[in-house]
């Protein structure tokens, strides 16, 4: 079958959540919490989508997380060819935050498995969150 490459680029305004990206470079993962209604956001949001307040605080996500779900990507899409035979995207709960990351353990994670989060660059140079079983 003949195919052709279709490249789609997005421009995302990141200036108000720049701390998140800087945090990844420092090995830290941040979410935000609305100071008005208490809602928590990961990925962090500069504005609360519940009460529309812009009075949010940065909160470092830490400690042990608990795996809630995961999915195995068997055929990496364009731009993720470095992942070779596939990768596992995992969602783990760290207190009030649900964080998505790449699983770095052996085989597949299990729901309820305890993990710690770390940051690092992937083979294409993009900063990511990784989960390692504890
Ligand atoms: Zn709010």
Boltz pocket constraint, residues with backbone or C-beta under 6 A from the ligand:
constraints:
  - pocket:
      binder: B
      contacts: [[A, 34], [A, 35], [A, 36], [A, 37], [A, 38], [A, 39], [A, 48], [A, 49], [A, 50], [A, 51], [A, 52], [A, 53]]
      max_distance: 6.0
